[in-house]
Structure formats: structure tokens, C-alpha cells
Amino acid sequence: MPQSKKRPHSHPQHHSEHVNHPKETKKSNAVIAGIVFFSLIGLGISLFLAGTDILWLIVGAVVGAVGGYFFGHEIDKAFSK
């Protein structure tokens, strides 16, 4: 197909080495610190409420870790703005 002489010709595109790759998501320090801190708080609360029953200690630590995970994500969102 003939090319128009009035339009600018397209030049070959040069790809730079800095290609935009999707960022890898990794847990930041706030998420990890939140998980550890809240799991210890949950462990302490379950120890105070249920005594030394291992099942309730594990449940308290897991519930605290889940809360710390969400808390850490909210901290990351707040500081990334």
C-alpha cells in the first residue's frame, strides 16, 4: 500500500530496558510488625481469659494475627498516600 507523503512516517519503536513490570506485592514491615504485635496481644488476652488451655491460646494468637494483618495494611495505605 502506498504511503502518503504529507503524513509523518512512523519510525521503529525502540524499547527501553525500563519496561513497566507489575510491582511485586510483598508484605511490608508494618504488616509483619502488626501481625507479631497483635498475635502477642491476642495470646496474652487468651491466657488471661482461658488460662493455659492450648486450644484457646492458639485461637487467641490466630485471631490477633488476623487483626494485625488488616491493621498493617491500613497503616500501609495511610502512609502511601
mmCIF file of the N, C-alpha and C atoms, coordinates in Angstrom:
data_MODEL
# 
_entry.id   MODEL 
# 
loop_
_atom_site.group_PDB 
_atom_site.id 
_atom_site.type_symbol 
_atom_site.label_atom_id 
_atom_site.label_alt_id 
_atom_site.label_comp_id 
_atom_site.label_asym_id 
_atom_site.label_entity_id 
_atom_site.label_seq_id 
_atom_site.pdbx_PDB_ins_code 
_atom_site.Cartn_x 
_atom_site.Cartn_y 
_atom_site.Cartn_z 
_atom_site.occupancy 
_atom_site.B_iso_or_equiv 
_atom_site.pdbx_formal_charge 
_atom_site.auth_seq_id 
_atom_site.auth_comp_id 
_atom_site.auth_asym_id 
_atom_site.auth_atom_id 
_atom_site.pdbx_PDB_model_num 
ATOM 1   N N  . MET A 1 1  ? 0.841  -1.159  0.000  1.00 0.00 ? 1  MET A N  1 
ATOM 2   C CA . MET A 1 1  ? 0.000  0.000   0.000  1.00 0.00 ? 1  MET A CA 1 
ATOM 3   C C  . MET A 1 1  ? 0.897  1.235   0.000  1.00 0.00 ? 1  MET A C  1 
ATOM 4   N N  . PRO A 1 2  ? 0.604  2.201   -0.851 1.00 0.00 ? 2  PRO A N  1 
ATOM 5   C CA . PRO A 1 2  ? 1.440  3.399   -0.898 1.00 0.00 ? 2  PRO A CA 1 
ATOM 6   C C  . PRO A 1 2  ? 1.251  4.267   0.348  1.00 0.00 ? 2  PRO A C  1 
ATOM 7   N N  . GLN A 1 3  ? 2.332  4.919   0.716  1.00 0.00 ? 3  GLN A N  1 
ATOM 8   C CA . GLN A 1 3  ? 2.285  5.780   1.895  1.00 0.00 ? 3  GLN A CA 1 
ATOM 9   C C  . GLN A 1 3  ? 2.121  7.229   1.463  1.00 0.00 ? 3  GLN A C  1 
ATOM 10  N N  . SER A 1 4  ? 1.398  7.969   2.280  1.00 0.00 ? 4  SER A N  1 
ATOM 11  C CA . SER A 1 4  ? 1.166  9.374   1.999  1.00 0.00 ? 4  SER A CA 1 
ATOM 12  C C  . SER A 1 4  ? 2.446  10.164  2.265  1.00 0.00 ? 4  SER A C  1 
ATOM 13  N N  . LYS A 1 5  ? 2.727  11.130  1.377  1.00 0.00 ? 5  LYS A N  1 
ATOM 14  C CA . LYS A 1 5  ? 3.920  11.947  1.563  1.00 0.00 ? 5  LYS A CA 1 
ATOM 15  C C  . LYS A 1 5  ? 3.641  13.139  2.485  1.00 0.00 ? 5  LYS A C  1 
ATOM 16  N N  . LYS A 1 6  ? 2.386  13.395  2.789  1.00 0.00 ? 6  LYS A N  1 
ATOM 17  C CA . LYS A 1 6  ? 2.040  14.514  3.652  1.00 0.00 ? 6  LYS A CA 1 
ATOM 18  C C  . LYS A 1 6  ? 2.034  14.121  5.128  1.00 0.00 ? 6  LYS A C  1 
ATOM 19  N N  . ARG A 1 7  ? 1.862  12.844  5.421  1.00 0.00 ? 7  ARG A N  1 
ATOM 20  C CA . ARG A 1 7  ? 1.854  12.391  6.817  1.00 0.00 ? 7  ARG A CA 1 
ATOM 21  C C  . ARG A 1 7  ? 3.269  12.078  7.272  1.00 0.00 ? 7  ARG A C  1 
ATOM 22  N N  . PRO A 1 8  ? 3.560  12.296  8.522  1.00 0.00 ? 8  PRO A N  1 
ATOM 23  C CA . PRO A 1 8  ? 4.882  11.887  9.016  1.00 0.00 ? 8  PRO A CA 1 
ATOM 24  C C  . PRO A 1 8  ? 4.969  10.361  9.042  1.00 0.00 ? 8  PRO A C  1 
ATOM 25  N N  . HIS A 1 9  ? 6.118  9.882   8.702  1.00 0.00 ? 9  HIS A N  1 
ATOM 26  C CA . HIS A 1 9  ? 6.323  8.433   8.666  1.00 0.00 ? 9  HIS A CA 1 
ATOM 27  C C  . HIS A 1 9  ? 6.566  7.914   10.081 1.00 0.00 ? 9  HIS A C  1 
ATOM 28  N N  . SER A 1 10 ? 6.117  6.704   10.286 1.00 0.00 ? 10 SER A N  1 
ATOM 29  C CA . SER A 1 10 ? 6.355  6.119   11.606 1.00 0.00 ? 10 SER A CA 1 
ATOM 30  C C  . SER A 1 10 ? 7.763  5.551   11.653 1.00 0.00 ? 10 SER A C  1 
ATOM 31  N N  . HIS A 1 11 ? 8.400  5.785   12.747 1.00 0.00 ? 11 HIS A N  1 
ATOM 32  C CA . HIS A 1 11 ? 9.747  5.289   12.939 1.00 0.00 ? 11 HIS A CA 1 
ATOM 33  C C  . HIS A 1 11 ? 9.687  4.047   13.814 1.00 0.00 ? 11 HIS A C  1 
ATOM 34  N N  . PRO A 1 12 ? 10.661 3.191   13.681 1.00 0.00 ? 12 PRO A N  1 
ATOM 35  C CA . PRO A 1 12 ? 10.633 1.985   14.525 1.00 0.00 ? 12 PRO A CA 1 
ATOM 36  C C  . PRO A 1 12 ? 10.704 2.366   16.002 1.00 0.00 ? 12 PRO A C  1 
ATOM 37  N N  . GLN A 1 13 ? 9.923  1.675   16.797 1.00 0.00 ? 13 GLN A N  1 
ATOM 38  C CA . GLN A 1 13 ? 9.885  1.942   18.228 1.00 0.00 ? 13 GLN A CA 1 
ATOM 39  C C  . GLN A 1 13 ? 11.055 1.254   18.916 1.00 0.00 ? 13 GLN A C  1 
ATOM 40  N N  . HIS A 1 14 ? 11.769 2.009   19.721 1.00 0.00 ? 14 HIS A N  1 
ATOM 41  C CA . HIS A 1 14 ? 12.866 1.436   20.487 1.00 0.00 ? 14 HIS A CA 1 
ATOM 42  C C  . HIS A 1 14 ? 12.369 1.208   21.912 1.00 0.00 ? 14 HIS A C  1 
ATOM 43  N N  . HIS A 1 15 ? 12.466 -0.019  22.338 1.00 0.00 ? 15 HIS A N  1 
ATOM 44  C CA . HIS A 1 15 ? 12.036 -0.340  23.699 1.00 0.00 ? 15 HIS A CA 1 
ATOM 45  C C  . HIS A 1 15 ? 13.208 -0.141  24.643 1.00 0.00 ? 15 HIS A C  1 
ATOM 46  N N  . SER A 1 16 ? 12.948 0.614   25.662 1.00 0.00 ? 16 SER A N  1 
ATOM 47  C CA . SER A 1 16 ? 14.000 0.823   26.643 1.00 0.00 ? 16 SER A CA 1 
ATOM 48  C C  . SER A 1 16 ? 14.051 -0.356  27.604 1.00 0.00 ? 16 SER A C  1 
ATOM 49  N N  . GLU A 1 17 ? 15.088 -0.440  28.363 1.00 0.00 ? 17 GLU A N  1 
ATOM 50  C CA . GLU A 1 17 ? 15.245 -1.542  29.303 1.00 0.00 ? 17 GLU A CA 1 
ATOM 51  C C  . GLU A 1 17 ? 14.384 -1.351  30.531 1.00 0.00 ? 17 GLU A C  1 
ATOM 52  N N  . HIS A 1 18 ? 13.810 -0.162  30.671 1.00 0.00 ? 18 HIS A N  1 
ATOM 53  C CA . HIS A 1 18 ? 12.976 0.126   31.832 1.00 0.00 ? 18 HIS A CA 1 
ATOM 54  C C  . HIS A 1 18 ? 11.508 -0.115  31.483 1.00 0.00 ? 18 HIS A C  1 
ATOM 55  N N  . VAL A 1 19 ? 11.185 -1.348  31.294 1.00 0.00 ? 19 VAL A N  1 
ATOM 56  C CA . VAL A 1 19 ? 9.820  -1.717  30.954 1.00 0.00 ? 19 VAL A CA 1 
ATOM 57  C C  . VAL A 1 19 ? 8.998  -1.725  32.237 1.00 0.00 ? 19 VAL A C  1 
ATOM 58  N N  . ASN A 1 20 ? 7.795  -1.223  32.158 1.00 0.00 ? 20 ASN A N  1 
ATOM 59  C CA . ASN A 1 20 ? 6.933  -1.181  33.332 1.00 0.00 ? 20 ASN A CA 1 
ATOM 60  C C  . ASN A 1 20 ? 6.387  -2.570  33.636 1.00 0.00 ? 20 ASN A C  1 
ATOM 61  N N  . HIS A 1 21 ? 6.988  -3.214  34.596 1.00 0.00 ? 21 HIS A N  1 
ATOM 62  C CA . HIS A 1 21 ? 6.510  -4.511  35.047 1.00 0.00 ? 21 HIS A CA 1 
ATOM 63  C C  . HIS A 1 21 ? 5.566  -4.283  36.219 1.00 0.00 ? 21 HIS A C  1 
ATOM 64  N N  . PRO A 1 22 ? 4.605  -5.165  36.369 1.00 0.00 ? 22 PRO A N  1 
ATOM 65  C CA . PRO A 1 22 ? 3.755  -5.010  37.553 1.00 0.00 ? 22 PRO A CA 1 
ATOM 66  C C  . PRO A 1 22 ? 4.575  -5.188  38.818 1.00 0.00 ? 22 PRO A C  1 
ATOM 67  N N  . LYS A 1 23 ? 4.282  -4.351  39.785 1.00 0.00 ? 23 LYS A N  1 
ATOM 68  C CA . LYS A 1 23 ? 5.050  -4.408  41.022 1.00 0.00 ? 23 LYS A CA 1 
ATOM 69  C C  . LYS A 1 23 ? 4.737  -5.689  41.768 1.00 0.00 ? 23 LYS A C  1 
ATOM 70  N N  . GLU A 1 24 ? 5.767  -6.287  42.284 1.00 0.00 ? 24 GLU A N  1 
ATOM 71  C CA . GLU A 1 24 ? 5.573  -7.478  43.083 1.00 0.00 ? 24 GLU A CA 1 
ATOM 72  C C  . GLU A 1 24 ? 5.070  -7.048  44.455 1.00 0.00 ? 24 GLU A C  1 
ATOM 73  N N  . THR A 1 25 ? 4.001  -7.688  44.903 1.00 0.00 ? 25 THR A N  1 
ATOM 74  C CA . THR A 1 25 ? 3.487  -7.333  46.208 1.00 0.00 ? 25 THR A CA 1 
ATOM 75  C C  . THR A 1 25 ? 4.211  -8.141  47.263 1.00 0.00 ? 25 THR A C  1 
ATOM 76  N N  . LYS A 1 26 ? 4.699  -7.462  48.225 1.00 0.00 ? 26 LYS A N  1 
ATOM 77  C CA . LYS A 1 26 ? 5.344  -8.142  49.338 1.00 0.00 ? 26 LYS A CA 1 
ATOM 78  C C  . LYS A 1 26 ? 4.862  -7.491  50.618 1.00 0.00 ? 26 LYS A C  1 
ATOM 79  N N  . LYS A 1 27 ? 4.907  -8.229  51.668 1.00 0.00 ? 27 LYS A N  1 
ATOM 80  C CA . LYS A 1 27 ? 4.462  -7.706  52.939 1.00 0.00 ? 27 LYS A CA 1 
ATOM 81  C C  . LYS A 1 27 ? 5.486  -6.693  53.435 1.00 0.00 ? 27 LYS A C  1 
ATOM 82  N N  . SER A 1 28 ? 4.989  -5.571  53.810 1.00 0.00 ? 28 SER A N  1 
ATOM 83  C CA . SER A 1 28 ? 5.905  -4.546  54.297 1.00 0.00 ? 28 SER A CA 1 
ATOM 84  C C  . SER A 1 28 ? 6.163  -4.749  55.782 1.00 0.00 ? 28 SER A C  1 
ATOM 85  N N  . ASN A 1 29 ? 7.002  -3.912  56.310 1.00 0.00 ? 29 ASN A N  1 
ATOM 86  C CA . ASN A 1 29 ? 7.355  -4.017  57.718 1.00 0.00 ? 29 ASN A CA 1 
ATOM 87  C C  . ASN A 1 29 ? 6.172  -3.734  58.628 1.00 0.00 ? 29 ASN A C  1 
ATOM 88  N N  . ALA A 1 30 ? 5.253  -2.862  58.197 1.00 0.00 ? 30 ALA A N  1 
ATOM 89  C CA . ALA A 1 30 ? 4.091  -2.545  59.030 1.00 0.00 ? 30 ALA A CA 1 
ATOM 90  C C  . ALA A 1 30 ? 3.183  -3.761  59.163 1.00 0.00 ? 30 ALA A C  1 
ATOM 91  N N  . VAL A 1 31 ? 3.022  -4.528  58.105 1.00 0.00 ? 31 VAL A N  1 
ATOM 92  C CA . VAL A 1 31 ? 2.165  -5.712  58.156 1.00 0.00 ? 31 VAL A CA 1 
ATOM 93  C C  . VAL A 1 31 ? 2.790  -6.767  59.057 1.00 0.00 ? 31 VAL A C  1 
ATOM 94  N N  . ILE A 1 32 ? 4.069  -6.997  58.900 1.00 0.00 ? 32 ILE A N  1 
ATOM 95  C CA . ILE A 1 32 ? 4.747  -8.017  59.710 1.00 0.00 ? 32 ILE A CA 1 
ATOM 96  C C  . ILE A 1 32 ? 4.756  -7.615  61.182 1.00 0.00 ? 32 ILE A C  1 
ATOM 97  N N  . ALA A 1 33 ? 5.042  -6.342  61.447 1.00 0.00 ? 33 ALA A N  1 
ATOM 98  C CA . ALA A 1 33 ? 5.047  -5.871  62.834 1.00 0.00 ? 33 ALA A CA 1 
ATOM 99  C C  . ALA A 1 33 ? 3.647  -5.939  63.440 1.00 0.00 ? 33 ALA A C  1 
ATOM 100 N N  . GLY A 1 34 ? 2.633  -5.618  62.652 1.00 0.00 ? 34 GLY A N  1 
ATOM 101 C CA . GLY A 1 34 ? 1.261  -5.704  63.134 1.00 0.00 ? 34 GLY A CA 1 
ATOM 102 C C  . GLY A 1 34 ? 0.852  -7.119  63.456 1.00 0.00 ? 34 GLY A C  1 
ATOM 103 N N  . ILE A 1 35 ? 1.252  -8.070  62.606 1.00 0.00 ? 35 ILE A N  1 
ATOM 104 C CA . ILE A 1 35 ? 0.928  -9.477  62.850 1.00 0.00 ? 35 ILE A CA 1 
ATOM 105 C C  . ILE A 1 35 ? 1.578  -9.953  64.146 1.00 0.00 ? 35 ILE A C  1 
ATOM 106 N N  . VAL A 1 36 ? 2.850  -9.643  64.322 1.00 0.00 ? 36 VAL A N  1 
ATOM 107 C CA . VAL A 1 36 ? 3.561  -10.102 65.524 1.00 0.00 ? 36 VAL A CA 1 
ATOM 108 C C  . VAL A 1 36 ? 2.990  -9.445  66.777 1.00 0.00 ? 36 VAL A C  1 
ATOM 109 N N  . PHE A 1 37 ? 2.807  -8.132  66.727 1.00 0.00 ? 37 PHE A N  1 
ATOM 110 C CA . PHE A 1 37 ? 2.327  -7.411  67.905 1.00 0.00 ? 37 PHE A CA 1 
ATOM 111 C C  . PHE A 1 37 ? 0.923  -7.862  68.308 1.00 0.00 ? 37 PHE A C  1 
ATOM 112 N N  . PHE A 1 38 ? 0.020  -7.924  67.345 1.00 0.00 ? 38 PHE A N  1 
ATOM 113 C CA . PHE A 1 38 ? -1.353 -8.287  67.666 1.00 0.00 ? 38 PHE A CA 1 
ATOM 114 C C  . PHE A 1 38 ? -1.491 -9.759  68.048 1.00 0.00 ? 38 PHE A C  1 
ATOM 115 N N  . SER A 1 39 ? -0.654 -10.634 67.488 1.00 0.00 ? 39 SER A N  1 
ATOM 116 C CA . SER A 1 39 ? -0.726 -12.037 67.908 1.00 0.00 ? 39 SER A CA 1 
ATOM 117 C C  . SER A 1 39 ? -0.252 -12.186 69.356 1.00 0.00 ? 39 SER A C  1 
ATOM 118 N N  . LEU A 1 40 ? 0.738  -11.398 69.753 1.00 0.00 ? 40 LEU A N  1 
ATOM 119 C CA . LEU A 1 40 ? 1.159  -11.430 71.159 1.00 0.00 ? 40 LEU A CA 1 
ATOM 120 C C  . LEU A 1 40 ? 0.082  -10.861 72.078 1.00 0.00 ? 40 LEU A C  1 
ATOM 121 N N  . ILE A 1 41 ? -0.590 -9.815  71.638 1.00 0.00 ? 41 ILE A N  1 
ATOM 122 C CA . ILE A 1 41 ? -1.693 -9.260  72.423 1.00 0.00 ? 41 ILE A CA 1 
ATOM 123 C C  . ILE A 1 41 ? -2.820 -10.283 72.533 1.00 0.00 ? 41 ILE A C  1 
ATOM 124 N N  . GLY A 1 42 ? -3.162 -10.939 71.421 1.00 0.00 ? 42 GLY A N  1 
ATOM 125 C CA . GLY A 1 42 ? -4.203 -11.967 71.444 1.00 0.00 ? 42 GLY A CA 1 
ATOM 126 C C  . GLY A 1 42 ? -3.824 -13.145 72.309 1.00 0.00 ? 42 GLY A C  1 
ATOM 127 N N  . LEU A 1 43 ? -2.567 -13.504 72.291 1.00 0.00 ? 43 LEU A N  1 
ATOM 128 C CA . LEU A 1 43 ? -2.083 -14.591 73.142 1.00 0.00 ? 43 LEU A CA 1 
ATOM 129 C C  . LEU A 1 43 ? -2.199 -14.208 74.612 1.00 0.00 ? 43 LEU A C  1 
ATOM 130 N N  . GLY A 1 44 ? -1.849 -12.978 74.935 1.00 0.00 ? 44 GLY A N  1 
ATOM 131 C CA . GLY A 1 44 ? -1.953 -12.511 76.314 1.00 0.00 ? 44 GLY A CA 1 
ATOM 132 C C  . GLY A 1 44 ? -3.390 -12.444 76.798 1.00 0.00 ? 44 GLY A C  1 
ATOM 133 N N  . ILE A 1 45 ? -4.285 -11.982 75.951 1.00 0.00 ? 45 ILE A N  1 
ATOM 134 C CA . ILE A 1 45 ? -5.697 -11.905 76.334 1.00 0.00 ? 45 ILE A CA 1 
ATOM 135 C C  . ILE A 1 45 ? -6.272 -13.302 76.538 1.00 0.00 ? 45 ILE A C  1 
ATOM 136 N N  . SER A 1 46 ? -5.947 -14.220 75.625 1.00 0.00 ? 46 SER A N  1 
ATOM 137 C CA . SER A 1 46 ? -6.471 -15.582 75.781 1.00 0.00 ? 46 SER A CA 1 
ATOM 138 C C  . SER A 1 46 ? -5.854 -16.271 76.996 1.00 0.00 ? 46 SER A C  1 
ATOM 139 N N  . LEU A 1 47 ? -4.631 -15.959 77.335 1.00 0.00 ? 47 LEU A N  1 
ATOM 140 C CA . LEU A 1 47 ? -4.011 -16.517 78.537 1.00 0.00 ? 47 LEU A CA 1 
ATOM 141 C C  . LEU A 1 47 ? -4.713 -15.985 79.786 1.00 0.00 ? 47 LEU A C  1 
ATOM 142 N N  . PHE A 1 48 ? -5.053 -14.721 79.773 1.00 0.00 ? 48 PHE A N  1 
ATOM 143 C CA . PHE A 1 48 ? -5.746 -14.115 80.909 1.00 0.00 ? 48 PHE A CA 1 
ATOM 144 C C  . PHE A 1 48 ? -7.163 -14.674 81.060 1.00 0.00 ? 48 PHE A C  1 
ATOM 145 N N  . LEU A 1 49 ? -7.867 -14.878 79.929 1.00 0.00 ? 49 LEU A N  1 
ATOM 146 C CA . LEU A 1 49 ? -9.259 -15.306 79.996 1.00 0.00 ? 49 LEU A CA 1 
ATOM 147 C C  . LEU A 1 49 ? -9.425 -16.817 80.176 1.00 0.00 ? 49 LEU A C  1 
ATOM 148 N N  . ALA A 1 50 ? -8.626 -17.623 79.469 1.00 0.00 ? 50 ALA A N  1 
ATOM 149 C CA . ALA A 1 50 ? -8.860 -19.069 79.451 1.00 0.00 ? 50 ALA A CA 1 
ATOM 150 C C  . ALA A 1 50 ? -7.809 -19.867 80.204 1.00 0.00 ? 50 ALA A C  1 
ATOM 151 N N  . GLY A 1 51 ? -6.798 -19.231 80.707 1.00 0.00 ? 51 GLY A N  1 
ATOM 152 C CA . GLY A 1 51 ? -5.754 -19.968 81.413 1.00 0.00 ? 51 GLY A CA 1 
ATOM 153 C C  . GLY A 1 51 ? -4.768 -20.567 80.427 1.00 0.00 ? 51 GLY A C  1 
ATOM 154 N N  . THR A 1 52 ? -4.248 -21.723 80.770 1.00 0.00 ? 52 THR A N  1 
ATOM 155 C CA . THR A 1 52 ? -3.195 -22.327 79.947 1.00 0.00 ? 52 THR A CA 1 
ATOM 156 C C  . THR A 1 52 ? -3.729 -23.377 78.980 1.00 0.00 ? 52 THR A C  1 
ATOM 157 N N  . ASP A 1 53 ? -5.005 -23.309 78.628 1.00 0.00 ? 53 ASP A N  1 
ATOM 158 C CA . ASP A 1 53 ? -5.579 -24.234 77.654 1.00 0.00 ? 53 ASP A CA 1 
ATOM 159 C C  . ASP A 1 53 ? -4.977 -23.922 76.280 1.00 0.00 ? 53 ASP A C  1 
ATOM 160 N N  . ILE A 1 54 ? -4.290 -24.896 75.701 1.00 0.00 ? 54 ILE A N  1 
ATOM 161 C CA . ILE A 1 54 ? -3.517 -24.680 74.472 1.00 0.00 ? 54 ILE A CA 1 
ATOM 162 C C  . ILE A 1 54 ? -4.404 -24.313 73.291 1.00 0.00 ? 54 ILE A C  1 
ATOM 163 N N  . LEU A 1 55 ? -5.611 -24.863 73.236 1.00 0.00 ? 55 LEU A N  1 
ATOM 164 C CA . LEU A 1 55 ? -6.513 -24.546 72.125 1.00 0.00 ? 55 LEU A CA 1 
ATOM 165 C C  . LEU A 1 55 ? -6.868 -23.069 72.109 1.00 0.00 ? 55 LEU A C  1 
ATOM 166 N N  . TRP A 1 56 ? -7.222 -22.520 73.268 1.00 0.00 ? 56 TRP A N  1 
ATOM 167 C CA . TRP A 1 56 ? -7.607 -21.119 73.332 1.00 0.00 ? 56 TRP A CA 1 
ATOM 168 C C  . TRP A 1 56 ? -6.413 -20.196 73.152 1.00 0.00 ? 56 TRP A C  1 
ATOM 169 N N  . LEU A 1 57 ? -5.228 -20.647 73.533 1.00 0.00 ? 57 LEU A N  1 
ATOM 170 C CA . LEU A 1 57 ? -4.025 -19.843 73.286 1.00 0.00 ? 57 LEU A CA 1 
ATOM 171 C C  . LEU A 1 57 ? -3.758 -19.723 71.786 1.00 0.00 ? 57 LEU A C  1 
ATOM 172 N N  . ILE A 1 58 ? -3.935 -20.832 71.071 1.00 0.00 ? 58 ILE A N  1 
ATOM 173 C CA . ILE A 1 58 ? -3.728 -20.819 69.614 1.00 0.00 ? 58 ILE A CA 1 
ATOM 174 C C  . ILE A 1 58 ? -4.791 -19.955 68.942 1.00 0.00 ? 58 ILE A C  1 
ATOM 175 N N  . VAL A 1 59 ? -6.045 -20.106 69.377 1.00 0.00 ? 59 VAL A N  1 
ATOM 176 C CA . VAL A 1 59 ? -7.126 -19.302 68.800 1.00 0.00 ? 59 VAL A CA 1 
ATOM 177 C C  . VAL A 1 59 ? -6.870 -17.813 69.035 1.00 0.00 ? 59 VAL A C  1 
ATOM 178 N N  . GLY A 1 60 ? -6.446 -17.463 70.236 1.00 0.00 ? 60 GLY A N  1 
ATOM 179 C CA . GLY A 1 60 ? -6.159 -16.061 70.538 1.00 0.00 ? 60 GLY A CA 1 
ATOM 180 C C  . GLY A 1 60 ? -5.025 -15.511 69.691 1.00 0.00 ? 60 GLY A C  1 
ATOM 181 N N  . ALA A 1 61 ? -3.987 -16.312 69.487 1.00 0.00 ? 61 ALA A N  1 
ATOM 182 C CA . ALA A 1 61 ? -2.864 -15.864 68.673 1.00 0.00 ? 61 ALA A CA 1 
ATOM 183 C C  . ALA A 1 61 ? -3.263 -15.710 67.206 1.00 0.00 ? 61 ALA A C  1 
ATOM 184 N N  . VAL A 1 62 ? -4.077 -16.628 66.696 1.00 0.00 ? 62 VAL A N  1 
ATOM 185 C CA . VAL A 1 62 ? -4.502 -16.559 65.288 1.00 0.00 ? 62 VAL A CA 1 
ATOM 186 C C  . VAL A 1 62 ? -5.432 -15.369 65.067 1.00 0.00 ? 62 VAL A C  1 
ATOM 187 N N  . VAL A 1 63 ? -6.370 -15.163 65.963 1.00 0.00 ? 63 VAL A N  1 
ATOM 188 C CA . VAL A 1 63 ? -7.277 -14.020 65.838 1.00 0.00 ? 63 VAL A CA 1 
ATOM 189 C C  . VAL A 1 63 ? -6.483 -12.711 65.919 1.00 0.00 ? 63 VAL A C  1 
ATOM 190 N N  . GLY A 1 64 ? -5.522 -12.653 66.807 1.00 0.00 ? 64 GLY A N  1 
ATOM 191 C CA . GLY A 1 64 ? -4.682 -11.463 66.896 1.00 0.00 ? 64 GLY A CA 1 
ATOM 192 C C  . GLY A 1 64 ? -3.854 -11.245 65.648 1.00 0.00 ? 64 GLY A C  1 
ATOM 193 N N  . ALA A 1 65 ? -3.348 -12.330 65.054 1.00 0.00 ? 65 ALA A N  1 
ATOM 194 C CA . ALA A 1 65 ? -2.555 -12.209 63.829 1.00 0.00 ? 65 ALA A CA 1 
ATOM 195 C C  . ALA A 1 65 ? -3.409 -11.715 62.665 1.00 0.00 ? 65 ALA A C  1 
ATOM 196 N N  . VAL A 1 66 ? -4.634 -12.188 62.567 1.00 0.00 ? 66 VAL A N  1 
ATOM 197 C CA . VAL A 1 66 ? -5.529 -11.718 61.500 1.00 0.00 ? 66 VAL A CA 1 
ATOM 198 C C  . VAL A 1 66 ? -5.828 -10.232 61.689 1.00 0.00 ? 66 VAL A C  1 
ATOM 199 N N  . GLY A 1 67 ? -6.089 -9.838  62.920 1.00 0.00 ? 67 GLY A N  1 
ATOM 200 C CA . GLY A 1 67 ? -6.315 -8.418  63.178 1.00 0.00 ? 67 GLY A CA 1 
ATOM 201 C C  . GLY A 1 67 ? -5.090 -7.579  62.873 1.00 0.00 ? 67 GLY A C  1 
ATOM 202 N N  . GLY A 1 68 ? -3.911 -8.089  63.196 1.00 0.00 ? 68 GLY A N  1 
ATOM 203 C CA . GLY A 1 68 ? -2.673 -7.374  62.904 1.00 0.00 ? 68 GLY A CA 1 
ATOM 204 C C  . GLY A 1 68 ? -2.404 -7.259  61.421 1.00 0.00 ? 68 GLY A C  1 
ATOM 205 N N  . TYR A 1 69 ? -2.809 -8.265  60.658 1.00 0.00 ? 69 TYR A N  1 
ATOM 206 C CA . TYR A 1 69 ? -2.642 -8.221  59.205 1.00 0.00 ? 69 TYR A CA 1 
ATOM 207 C C  . TYR A 1 69 ? -3.449 -7.070  58.614 1.00 0.00 ? 69 TYR A C  1 
ATOM 208 N N  . PHE A 1 70 ? -4.717 -6.980  59.007 1.00 0.00 ? 70 PHE A N  1 
ATOM 209 C CA . PHE A 1 70 ? -5.559 -5.905  58.487 1.00 0.00 ? 70 PHE A CA 1 
ATOM 210 C C  . PHE A 1 70 ? -5.113 -4.539  58.999 1.00 0.00 ? 70 PHE A C  1 
ATOM 211 N N  . PHE A 1 71 ? -4.687 -4.471  60.238 1.00 0.00 ? 71 PHE A N  1 
ATOM 212 C CA . PHE A 1 71 ? -4.182 -3.218  60.794 1.00 0.00 ? 71 PHE A CA 1 
ATOM 213 C C  . PHE A 1 71 ? -2.936 -2.756  60.032 1.00 0.00 ? 71 PHE A C  1 
ATOM 214 N N  . GLY A 1 72 ? -2.025 -3.678  59.736 1.00 0.00 ? 72 GLY A N  1 
ATOM 215 C CA . GLY A 1 72 ? -0.816 -3.331  58.995 1.00 0.00 ? 72 GLY A CA 1 
ATOM 216 C C  . GLY A 1 72 ? -1.112 -2.841  57.594 1.00 0.00 ? 72 GLY A C  1 
ATOM 217 N N  . HIS A 1 73 ? -2.111 -3.447  56.927 1.00 0.00 ? 73 HIS A N  1 
ATOM 218 C CA . HIS A 1 73 ? -2.489 -2.982  55.593 1.00 0.00 ? 73 HIS A CA 1 
ATOM 219 C C  . HIS A 1 73 ? -3.068 -1.573  55.642 1.00 0.00 ? 73 HIS A C  1 
ATOM 220 N N  . GLU A 1 74 ? -3.855 -1.278  56.658 1.00 0.00 ? 74 GLU A N  1 
ATOM 221 C CA . GLU A 1 74 ? -4.400 0.072   56.780 1.00 0.00 ? 74 GLU A CA 1 
ATOM 222 C C  . GLU A 1 74 ? -3.292 1.091   57.048 1.00 0.00 ? 74 GLU A C  1 
ATOM 223 N N  . ILE A 1 75 ? -2.304 0.720   57.822 1.00 0.00 ? 75 ILE A N  1 
ATOM 224 C CA . ILE A 1 75 ? -1.162 1.606   58.062 1.00 0.00 ? 75 ILE A CA 1 
ATOM 225 C C  . ILE A 1 75 ? -0.403 1.848   56.758 1.00 0.00 ? 75 ILE A C  1 
ATOM 226 N N  . ASP A 1 76 ? -0.196 0.797   55.958 1.00 0.00 ? 76 ASP A N  1 
ATOM 227 C CA . ASP A 1 76 ? 0.478  0.965   54.676 1.00 0.00 ? 76 ASP A CA 1 
ATOM 228 C C  . ASP A 1 76 ? -0.299 1.890   53.736 1.00 0.00 ? 76 ASP A C  1 
ATOM 229 N N  . LYS A 1 77 ? -1.620 1.737   53.710 1.00 0.00 ? 77 LYS A N  1 
ATOM 230 C CA . LYS A 1 77 ? -2.438 2.605   52.855 1.00 0.00 ? 77 LYS A CA 1 
ATOM 231 C C  . LYS A 1 77 ? -2.333 4.054   53.307 1.00 0.00 ? 77 LYS A C  1 
ATOM 232 N N  . ALA A 1 78 ? -2.325 4.259   54.616 1.00 0.00 ? 78 ALA A N  1 
ATOM 233 C CA . ALA A 1 78 ? -2.280 5.623   55.129 1.00 0.00 ? 78 ALA A CA 1 
ATOM 234 C C  . ALA A 1 78 ? -0.941 6.291   54.811 1.00 0.00 ? 78 ALA A C  1 
ATOM 235 N N  . PHE A 1 79 ? 0.150  5.552   54.878 1.00 0.00 ? 79 PHE A N  1 
ATOM 236 C CA . PHE A 1 79 ? 1.460  6.145   54.621 1.00 0.00 ? 79 PHE A CA 1 
ATOM 237 C C  . PHE A 1 79 ? 1.802  6.221   53.144 1.00 0.00 ? 79 PHE A C  1 
ATOM 238 N N  . SER A 1 80 ? 1.105  5.472   52.298 1.00 0.00 ? 80 SER A N  1 
ATOM 239 C CA . SER A 1 80 ? 1.418  5.504   50.869 1.00 0.00 ? 80 SER A CA 1 
ATOM 240 C C  . SER A 1 80 ? 0.750  6.692   50.173 1.00 0.00 ? 80 SER A C  1 
ATOM 241 N N  . LYS A 1 81 ? -0.198 7.346   50.828 1.00 0.00 ? 81 LYS A N  1 
ATOM 242 C CA . LYS A 1 81 ? -0.880 8.493   50.209 1.00 0.00 ? 81 LYS A CA 1 
ATOM 243 C C  . LYS A 1 81 ? -0.071 9.736   50.279 1.00 0.00 ? 81 LYS A C  1 
# 
